[in-house]
Amino acid sequence: MSRTRTALLAAMALVAGVTGTAFAADPGGAGTAAVPCTVDYKIQNQWSTGFTAAVTLTNNSAAKSSWSLKWSYAGDQKVTSGWNAKISQSGTAVTAANESYNAQLATGASVSFGFQGSHSGSNAIPATFTLDGVTCNVDDGSTGPTDPPGPGGPANRVDNPYSGAKVYVNPEWSANAAAEPGGSRIANQPTGVWLDRIAAINGAGGKMGLRAHLDEALRQKGSGELVVQLVIYNLPGRDCSALASNGELKADEIGRYKTEYIDPIKAILADPKYASLRIVTTVEIDSLPNLVTNTGSRPTATPQCDVMKANGNYVKGVGYALNKLGDVPNVYNYVDAGHHGWIGWDDNFGPSASLFKEAASAEGATVNDVHGFITNTANYSALKENNFSISDNVGGKSVRESKWVDWNRYVDEQSFAQAFRNQLVSVGFPSGIGMLIDTSRNGWGGTARPAGPGAQTSVDTYVDGGRYDRRLHVGNWCNQSGAGLGERPRANPATGIDAYVWMKPPGESDGASKQIPNDEGKGFDRMCDPTYTGNARNNYNMSGALPDAPISGHWFSAQFRQLMQNAYPPLS
């Protein structure tokens, strides 16, 4: 059983009708309980300005003749009334003490109480509970092989790892950026480190390995907090619908994925030397949504995706990664959640969330191993389309009927990410999950950026004339011509969004524009060929790709220069 995030969340608090617990088990299966007390905190009902909660406290230590449970809120929650406990609040600190009739709390006994409160914003779950001064939901070390609280331990995992922290600047990417004319303007921006094959763990082709990056991160950290962003990206049969990002492991090599890839990464991340770092993992982009959209009888189906759905190795691989990496106390797992132009349609939206729940419950993982989700990784979807909205109508036709939107319920990435977060919570993920949005290449600035709405001649002229995203089709994904750098990385930019990030390092190619032999397992995808006339996934439009691109992950100078030229907000 994975022990991750029990102390951070204290319990799974979900929307009405969905329940969850965070009772911590004795890993040894016998002897004195390692957890002195457990707290199950559930939000039973929630509305725009208020909520009701139920709390169950279990005492695993010596019997008590009275008790006092304390916690603090991260937001502006206020307890307004309660029952079965004397509840008081001072600032953000809350104390729930026994009534006369439930003061006795024997070893192993539980007591329940509830309250009503007010809130605005995300109504985040309390990070820590203490019973008479002792922290609950955290192993106390009495049974041996458990995770003790302490620096970098579970008790210190924060709600949003990006809050109050610097983010690691990859010196290899920074050097490439600085070598370009004008690149020094952004060479100090933090980007993700991609572990896209087994050899990348120890370093290949003269590049830094994982330990080298973590050692450099410690140097950059100094006395403050620092986030390191890693992309876990090496599933068997990887990216079954796009040859450019295929990987080294064959469809049936789940054993190698576990023992040669995930296990060595976990061993390095678990080194106490790195316990002071906040390590964010983006788990297996371009994987799970393929099982929803590109299988079966759909026109977008591919035989390779049918194979991966049948053998279950995407689900098993993601579950295994979440379980193992989530056991490292200072790791924060964010699962890839596609983008609005992939799973924003009704028949993809709900099934994708359910599939993510299945994967987060596989191979020993639980939903508590998931700190959040990331959208738009290495993609180009505009962050916010300000010149039209999904509710607009032109000439009696909804924006959803336009060729660009094509009945999608979302027109940009932020509205999608916020809505999908709610969907994920509704299927059983903790209500404290946060979202990341990759803004590395979705700025769409420059001279082609519309200044206002399009002409209302038709719904298509209205949308096409006003949209920032200038791709030929929302399904185009490879080295897109005209793209620009997006919002710079920052924490807490919007409700439910932990951070804007540059997980895809700008200037690193999405794939080669022609066949290039390589030893990285990366194929040639026609979507990276600027002469390609398309397929069912982009409604047979031209690919929109830049010419003369190298294989994925390699430096693409022409793209980087265009990204700077079309940056929005513009570079100074």
C-alpha positions in Angstrom: 0.0 0.0 0.0 1.4 3.4 -0.9 1.6 5.8 2.1 1.7 9.1 0.1 -0.1 12.3 0.9 -2.0 11.0 3.9 -0.5 13.7 6.1 -0.9 16.4 3.5 -4.6 15.8 2.8 -5.4 14.2 6.2 -8.3 12.6 4.3 -9.9 12.5 1.0 -12.4 15.3 0.9 -14.7 15.0 -2.1 -17.8 16.5 -3.5 -21.2 15.5 -2.2 -22.0 11.8 -2.6 -18.3 10.7 -2.8 -16.5 9.5 0.2 -12.9 8.7 1.1 -10.6 8.0 4.0 -7.0 8.5 4.9 -6.6 6.0 7.6 -2.9 5.1 7.8 -2.2 1.4 8.1 0.5 -0.3 10.1 3.0 -1.3 7.4 4.3 -4.2 9.5 0.9 -5.7 9.8 1.4 -6.4 13.5 2.6 -4.8 16.7 2.1 -1.3 18.0 0.4 1.0 15.5 2.9 3.3 13.9 0.3 6.1 13.5 -0.8 7.6 16.9 -4.1 8.9 15.5 -5.9 9.1 12.3 -8.3 11.7 11.0 -11.0 11.2 8.3 -12.1 14.7 7.1 -14.9 14.7 4.6 -16.6 17.6 2.9 -20.2 16.3 2.7 -21.7 19.3 0.8 -20.2 22.4 -0.8 -21.7 25.4 -2.4 -20.4 28.8 -3.6 -20.0 30.3 -0.1 -20.3 27.4 2.3 -19.8 23.8 3.1 -20.5 21.1 5.7 -17.9 18.6 6.9 -17.8 15.4 8.9 -14.7 14.5 10.9 -13.9 11.1 12.4 -11.0 10.9 14.9 -9.4 7.5 15.8 -7.1 7.2 18.8 -4.3 4.6 18.3 -2.4 5.6 21.4 -3.1 5.3 25.1 -6.7 5.8 26.3 -7.8 9.4 26.9 -10.2 10.9 29.4 -10.5 14.1 27.2 -9.2 15.1 23.8 -8.5 18.2 21.7 -8.0 18.0 17.9 -6.4 21.0 16.1 -5.9 22.0 12.5 -5.3 25.2 10.5 -6.8 26.3 7.2 -4.7 27.6 4.3 -7.6 29.7 3.0 -10.3 31.8 4.5 -12.6 29.0 5.8 -14.6 29.9 8.9 -16.4 27.5 11.1 -19.9 28.9 11.8 -21.6 26.1 13.8 -20.8 22.6 14.9 -22.1 19.5 16.7 -20.7 16.7 18.9 -17.7 18.8 19.7 -16.8 22.2 21.1 -15.4 24.0 18.1 -13.6 27.3 18.3 -11.5 29.3 15.8 -8.8 31.9 16.1 -7.6 33.2 12.7 -6.9 30.1 10.6 -6.4 27.9 13.6 -9.3 25.6 14.6 -9.7 23.6 17.8 -12.3 20.8 18.3 -12.6 19.6 21.9 -14.7 16.9 23.5 -18.2 17.3 24.9 -18.8 15.8 28.3 -20.6 12.8 26.8 -17.8 11.8 24.4 -14.7 12.7 26.4 -13.6 9.1 26.9 -11.5 7.9 24.0 -10.1 4.4 24.4 -7.2 2.9 22.5 -8.5 2.1 19.0 -11.8 4.0 19.6 -13.2 6.6 17.3 -15.3 9.8 17.8 -17.2 11.7 15.1 -18.3 15.3 14.9 -19.3 17.8 12.2 -19.6 21.4 11.4 -20.8 24.0 8.9 -18.5 26.6 7.5 -18.1 29.5 5.1 -15.4 29.8 2.4 -14.4 31.4 -0.9 -11.9 30.0 -3.4 -10.8 26.4 -3.4 -11.7 25.3 0.2 -8.3 23.5 0.5 -8.0 20.5 2.9 -6.1 21.1 6.1 -2.5 19.9 5.8 -2.0 18.6 9.3 -4.1 17.5 12.3 -2.8 17.2 15.9 -4.4 15.3 18.7 -3.3 16.7 22.1 -0.2 18.0 20.4 0.7 14.8 18.5 0.5 14.8 14.7 -2.0 12.4 13.2 -1.8 10.4 10.0 2.0 10.3 10.2 4.1 7.2 11.1 5.9 7.8 14.4 8.6 5.3 13.6 7.6 2.7 16.3 7.3 -0.2 13.9 10.5 0.1 11.8 10.3 0.6 8.1 8.0 3.6 7.9 8.4 7.2 6.7 9.2 9.3 9.8 8.1 12.9 9.9 10.9 15.4 9.6 12.6 17.6 7.0 11.3 16.6 3.6 9.0 14.0 5.2 5.2 13.5 4.6 4.2 15.9 7.3 6.0 18.7 5.4 4.5 18.1 2.0 2.8 21.3 1.0 -0.5 21.9 -0.8 1.2 23.6 -3.7 4.9 22.9 -4.2 5.4 26.0 -6.4 4.2 28.4 -3.7 7.1 30.3 -2.2 9.7 28.3 -4.2 12.2 29.0 -6.9 12.1 26.5 -9.8 15.1 24.7 -11.2 16.8 26.2 -14.3 18.3 23.4 -16.4 21.8 24.7 -17.3 21.9 22.6 -20.5 18.7 24.2 -21.8 19.8 27.6 -20.5 23.1 27.4 -22.4 21.2 26.6 -25.7 18.8 29.5 -25.1 21.6 32.0 -24.3 23.5 31.0 -27.4 20.7 32.2 -29.6 20.4 36.0 -30.6 18.2 37.5 -27.8 18.0 34.2 -26.0 19.5 35.6 -22.8 16.2 37.3 -22.2 14.7 34.0 -21.2 17.7 31.8 -20.5 17.0 32.0 -16.8 13.5 30.5 -17.1 12.8 27.1 -15.4 12.0 24.1 -17.7 11.3 20.4 -17.3 14.0 17.8 -17.4 12.9 15.0 -19.7 13.8 11.4 -18.7 12.7 9.9 -22.1 14.8 6.8 -22.1 16.7 4.5 -19.6 20.0 6.0 -20.6 18.8 9.5 -19.6 18.8 8.5 -16.0 22.6 8.3 -15.9 23.2 10.7 -18.7 23.7 9.9 -22.4 25.4 11.6 -25.3 27.3 13.9 -23.0 24.2 15.2 -21.2 23.6 15.5 -17.5 22.0 12.5 -15.7 19.4 12.7 -13.0 21.8 12.9 -10.1 23.8 15.7 -11.8 20.6 17.7 -12.2 19.6 17.1 -8.6 23.1 18.1 -7.4 22.9 21.3 -9.5 19.4 21.9 -8.0 20.8 21.8 -4.5 23.4 24.4 -5.5 20.6 26.6 -7.0 18.4 26.1 -4.0 20.5 27.8 -1.4 18.6 28.4 1.8 15.2 28.7 0.2 12.7 26.3 -1.4 13.3 24.9 -4.9 11.1 22.8 -7.2 12.7 20.4 -9.7 10.5 19.4 -12.6 11.0 15.9 -14.1 9.1 14.4 -17.0 8.6 10.6 -16.6 8.3 9.5 -20.2 9.2 6.0 -21.2 6.1 3.7 -21.2 6.2 0.5 -23.2 4.7 1.2 -26.6 4.9 4.9 -25.8 2.7 7.4 -27.6 0.9 4.8 -29.7 -0.7 7.4 -32.1 2.4 9.4 -33.0 5.6 7.9 -34.4 7.8 11.0 -33.7 7.7 10.3 -29.9 7.7 6.5 -29.9 10.0 5.2 -27.3 12.6 2.5 -26.8 10.4 -0.1 -25.0 8.2 -2.5 -26.9 4.5 -2.8 -26.1 5.0 -5.9 -23.9 8.1 -4.7 -22.0 6.4 -3.6 -18.8 8.9 -5.5 -16.7 11.8 -3.5 -18.1 9.8 -0.3 -17.5 9.5 -1.2 -13.9 12.9 -2.6 -13.1 15.2 -0.6 -15.5 13.4 2.7 -15.5 11.0 3.5 -12.6 12.9 1.6 -9.9 16.3 3.4 -10.6 14.6 6.8 -10.7 12.9 6.1 -7.4 16.2 5.0 -5.8 17.8 8.3 -6.8 14.9 10.5 -5.7 14.7 8.7 -2.4 18.4 9.5 -1.5 18.2 11.6 1.7 20.7 14.0 0.1 17.8 15.3 -2.0 15.1 15.4 0.7 15.1 19.2 0.9 14.0 19.5 -2.8 10.4 19.6 -4.0 10.4 17.2 -6.9 7.5 17.5 -9.3 7.0 14.6 -11.7 4.9 14.9 -14.8 3.9 11.3 -15.3 3.7 9.8 -18.8 2.4 12.4 -21.2 0.6 11.3 -24.4 -0.4 8.0 -22.9 -3.7 7.4 -21.2 -5.9 9.7 -23.3 -4.9 7.6 -26.4 -6.8 4.7 -24.9 -10.0 6.8 -24.9 -9.7 8.6 -28.3 -7.6 6.3 -30.5 -8.9 2.8 -30.0 -11.8 0.7 -31.1 -14.1 1.8 -34.0 -13.3 5.5 -33.8 -12.0 6.9 -37.1 -8.9 8.1 -35.2 -8.1 4.6 -33.9 -4.6 3.0 -34.5 -3.7 -0.7 -34.2 -0.9 0.2 -31.8 -3.3 2.0 -29.4 -5.6 -1.0 -29.5 -2.7 -3.2 -28.5 -1.9 -1.0 -25.5 -5.5 -0.9 -24.4 -5.7 -4.7 -24.6 -2.5 -5.5 -22.8 -3.1 -2.8 -20.1 0.5 -1.7 -19.9 -0.3 2.0 -20.0 -2.6 1.6 -17.0 -0.1 -0.7 -15.2 2.9 1.5 -16.0 1.3 4.7 -14.8 0.0 3.0 -11.7 3.4 1.6 -10.9 5.1 4.9 -11.4 2.6 6.7 -9.2 3.0 4.1 -6.5 6.8 3.9 -6.4 7.5 7.6 -6.9 4.7 8.7 -4.6 6.4 6.8 -1.8 9.2 9.3 -1.8 8.1 11.9 0.7 9.2 15.0 -1.3 7.9 13.9 -4.7 4.7 15.5 -6.1 3.1 13.5 -8.9 1.2 15.3 -11.6 -0.5 13.1 -14.2 -0.7 14.2 -17.8 -4.3 15.1 -18.8 -4.0 15.9 -22.5 -5.4 19.2 -23.5 -8.8 20.7 -24.4 -8.4 19.9 -28.1 -7.9 16.3 -27.3 -10.4 15.4 -24.5 -12.6 18.5 -24.3 -15.5 16.8 -26.1 -18.3 15.1 -24.2 -17.4 11.6 -25.3 -13.8 12.0 -24.2 -14.1 14.2 -21.1 -15.8 11.9 -18.6 -14.2 8.6 -19.8 -10.7 10.1 -19.6 -11.2 11.1 -15.9 -12.5 7.6 -15.2 -9.5 6.0 -16.9 -7.1 8.2 -14.9 -8.8 7.0 -11.7 -8.4 3.4 -12.9 -4.6 4.0 -13.5 -4.3 5.7 -10.1 -5.7 2.6 -8.5 -3.4 0.1 -10.4 -0.2 -1.6 -9.3 -0.5 -0.6 -5.7 -1.2 3.1 -6.3 -4.0 5.1 -4.8 -5.6 8.4 -5.7 -3.6 9.9 -2.8 -0.4 9.3 -4.9 -1.7 12.0 -7.3 -0.9 15.5 -6.3 -2.5 17.0 -9.4 -2.6 16.9 -13.2 -1.0 18.8 -16.0 -2.6 19.9 -19.3 -1.2 21.1 -22.6 2.2 19.5 -22.0 4.3 20.1 -25.1 1.2 21.4 -26.9 0.1 24.7 -28.3 -3.5 25.3 -27.1 -4.0 29.0 -26.2 -4.2 29.7 -22.5 -7.3 32.0 -22.7 -9.2 33.0 -25.8 -10.5 36.5 -24.9 -12.2 37.4 -28.2 -15.0 34.7 -28.1 -16.5 32.3 -25.6 -18.2 29.0 -25.8 -21.6 30.7 -25.0 -21.4 33.2 -27.9 -23.8 33.0 -30.9 -23.5 34.4 -34.4 -26.4 34.4 -36.8 -28.3 32.0 -34.7 -25.4 29.5 -34.5 -23.4 28.6 -31.4 -19.6 29.0 -31.4 -19.6 25.2 -30.8 -20.8 24.8 -34.4 -17.8 26.5 -35.9 -15.3 24.4 -37.8 -12.6 25.4 -35.3 -14.4 24.5 -32.1 -16.3 21.6 -33.7 -18.7 21.0 -30.8 -16.0 21.0 -28.2 -17.2 22.4 -24.8 -13.9 24.4 -24.3 -12.2 27.0 -26.4 -9.0 27.4 -24.4 -6.8 25.6 -21.9 -7.5 27.3 -18.7 -11.2 26.9 -18.8 -10.7 23.2 -19.7 -8.1 22.6 -16.9 -10.4 24.2 -14.3 -13.5 22.2 -15.4 -11.5 18.9 -15.8 -10.2 19.4 -12.2 -13.8 19.3 -11.0 -14.5 16.2 -13.1 -11.5 14.4 -11.6 -12.7 15.2 -8.1 -16.1 13.9 -8.9 -14.7 10.5 -9.9 -12.8 10.1 -6.6 -9.6 12.2 -6.7 -8.9 14.3 -3.6 -10.5 17.8 -3.7 -7.0 19.3 -2.9 -5.6 18.4 -6.3 -4.1 21.2 -8.3 -3.5 21.7 -12.0 -0.5 22.7 -14.0 -0.7 24.3 -17.5 2.3 24.1 -19.9 2.5 27.6 -21.4 5.9 27.2 -23.0 4.6 27.6 -26.6 1.0 28.8 -26.5 1.5 32.6 -26.5 0.6 33.1 -30.2 1.8 36.7 -30.2 3.4 38.7 -33.0 1.8 40.4 -35.9 -0.7 37.6 -36.5 -2.3 38.0 -33.0 -5.9 39.3 -33.4 -6.7 42.6 -31.6 -10.4 41.8 -31.3 -13.3 39.6 -32.3 -13.7 38.5 -35.9 -16.4 39.7 -38.3 -19.9 38.4 -37.5 -20.5 37.4 -41.1 -20.7 33.8 -39.9 -19.8 31.8 -36.8 -16.6 30.7 -38.7 -15.5 34.2 -39.6 -16.2 35.3 -36.0 -14.1 32.5 -34.4 -11.3 32.4 -37.0 -10.9 36.1 -37.1 -10.6 36.4 -33.3 -8.8 33.3 -32.1 -5.3 33.7 -30.8 -4.4 30.0 -31.7 -3.4 30.3 -35.3 -3.0 26.6 -36.1 -4.7 25.2 -39.1 -6.4 22.7 -36.8 -6.5 22.1 -33.1 -5.2 18.5 -33.7 -1.9 19.8 -35.1 0.9 19.2 -32.6 4.3 19.1 -34.2 6.7 22.1 -34.4 3.8 24.5 -35.2 4.6 27.5 -37.5 3.7 30.9 -36.0 3.7 29.8 -32.4 5.2 31.9 -29.6 6.3 31.7 -26.0 3.4 31.9 -23.6 3.0 33.1 -20.0 6.2 32.9 -18.0 6.2 30.3 -15.3 4.6 31.4 -12.0 2.7 29.9 -9.1 -1.0 30.3 -8.2 -2.1 32.2 -11.4 -5.8 31.2 -11.2 -8.3 29.3 -9.1 -7.4 25.6 -9.1 -4.2 26.1 -11.0 -1.0 25.4 -9.0 1.3 27.0 -11.7 1.9 27.9 -15.2 5.0 25.9 -16.2 7.4 25.5 -19.1 7.5 21.7 -18.9 8.4 21.4 -22.6 11.7 23.3 -23.0 11.1 25.9 -25.8 13.4 25.2 -28.7 13.4 21.4 -28.3 11.9 19.7 -31.4 8.6 17.8 -31.3 9.9 15.5 -34.1 11.8 15.3 -37.3 10.4 16.7 -40.5 11.8 13.7 -42.4 13.2 10.3 -41.5 16.4 10.6 -39.5 18.1 7.4 -38.2 18.7 7.5 -34.4 19.5 5.3 -31.4 16.7 6.8 -29.3 13.8 4.7 -30.6 12.2 7.8 -32.2 10.4 7.4 -35.5 9.2 9.7 -38.2 5.7 11.0 -38.1 4.1 12.6 -41.1 2.5 15.2 -38.8 6.0 16.7 -38.5 6.3 16.9 -42.3 5.3 20.4 -43.6 4.1 18.8 -46.9 1.7 16.4 -45.2 -2.0 16.8 -46.0 -3.3 15.3 -42.8 -5.4 12.5 -41.4 -8.6 11.9 -39.4 -7.1 13.3 -36.2 -6.6 16.8 -37.8 -9.5 16.6 -40.2 -7.2 16.2 -43.2 -5.6 19.7 -42.8 -2.0 20.4 -43.6 0.3 19.7 -40.7 1.4 23.3 -40.1 4.8 22.0 -39.1 8.1 23.9 -39.6 10.6 22.5 -42.1 14.1 21.1 -41.4 13.3 19.9 -37.8 15.6 17.5 -35.9 14.3 14.4 -34.0 12.3 15.1 -30.9 14.1 16.6 -27.9 17.0 17.9 -30.0 17.6 21.6 -30.3 15.7 23.4 -33.1 17.2 26.9 -33.5 14.7 28.1 -36.1 11.8 27.2 -33.9 13.3 28.8 -30.8 13.8 32.1 -32.7 10.2 32.1 -33.9 9.0 31.4 -30.4 10.8 34.4 -29.1 9.6 36.6 -32.0 5.9 35.6 -31.4 6.1 35.6 -27.6 3.0 36.8 -25.7 3.4 38.5 -23.3 6.1 40.0 -25.6 9.8 39.8 -24.6 11.3 43.1 -23.6 
